[in-house]
């Protein structure tokens, strides 16, 4: 169960409690925030929704928390719920939650995290005649489409031929001044130099990885940091992590075993980061900020590193259920990396 799914499960419990008269709340929250438990908490995730509902419901927060706890204990994928402090709900997922998450990712493939939450929306995105602004607009549009929206793209002037040919900018961007709201007019700090000498992948990363208000590192003295195949280059780390997952699948096939989702311990931060991917895509779309997705991919790649050496059997060791589960987790992480890079307009090669 992903954090997004757990949030929906908790919100469903709140709505049922209201519908059945256990809680009298005039306005329900649009969403419920779940996060890793803080000091004094327990389980996999915690939420303060009971504290938020206590005042409008006219009941003590511990009482509201206990009402929701009773309902959540019957929800699929939840093994335990504990009320701590002034009314925090601490939720433990069942033992197969990790396996289900990996299965969900592998089933969805590169579209994991895509949704229809913005279906029917057609935001207008407008960019100045600037390489970074147009690349940013293209990446934002890709992520918006992944959430069901159908954005309309406009630019002050037709994109330069090199931007289309090298940077992968759509050639059919409409020319105009833009009529959307201020939030849909993208104004990143312009690139200090022409990004096209870097080629499509490195150039797009150099323009998208920094936050829009930060100055990209481009031009003399900086280009090598985007092209060098070493650990100091975050794009290389992301693509290398993806390529390693694909190499592990090939090597496992040579050894005669395939991935099979199941419990993986220890797994560090990999699973929580994979579970958070749908939320990251939604936030990237909402804030028009592809840098959020880029940083998330770097975090996934870095968290994946310590797992990879334990995926394949060593020496005369026979493939076990643990090896199959770790291989499935590696494949799922590689799938998330590939899907995220594609949304940024960057290639994810299987060999690097």
GIJOPE-V387762 format. One record per run of one state. SS is the DSSP state (hx for helix, st for strand, lp for the rest). FROM is the first residue (numbers start at 1). TO is the last residue. If there is no record, write none. Layout:
ss:SS from:FROM to:TO
ss:SS from:FROM to:TO
This chain:
ss:lp from:1 to:2
ss:hx from:3 to:19
ss:lp from:20 to:34
ss:st from:35 to:35
ss:lp from:36 to:44
ss:st from:45 to:47
ss:lp from:48 to:48
ss:hx from:49 to:57
ss:lp from:58 to:60
ss:hx from:61 to:72
ss:lp from:73 to:77
ss:st from:78 to:84
ss:lp from:85 to:87
ss:st from:88 to:93
ss:lp from:94 to:96
ss:hx from:97 to:111
ss:lp from:112 to:123
ss:st from:124 to:127
ss:lp from:128 to:130
ss:hx from:131 to:146
ss:lp from:147 to:151
ss:st from:152 to:155
ss:lp from:156 to:160
ss:hx from:161 to:165
ss:lp from:166 to:173
ss:st from:174 to:175
ss:lp from:176 to:181
ss:hx from:182 to:184
ss:st from:185 to:186
ss:lp from:187 to:195
ss:hx from:196 to:198
ss:lp from:199 to:199
ss:hx from:200 to:208
ss:lp from:209 to:222
ss:hx from:223 to:227
ss:lp from:228 to:233
ss:hx from:234 to:255
ss:lp from:256 to:269
ss:hx from:270 to:275
ss:lp from:276 to:276
ss:hx from:277 to:287
ss:lp from:288 to:289
ss:hx from:290 to:308
ss:lp from:309 to:320
ss:hx from:321 to:343
ss:lp from:344 to:352
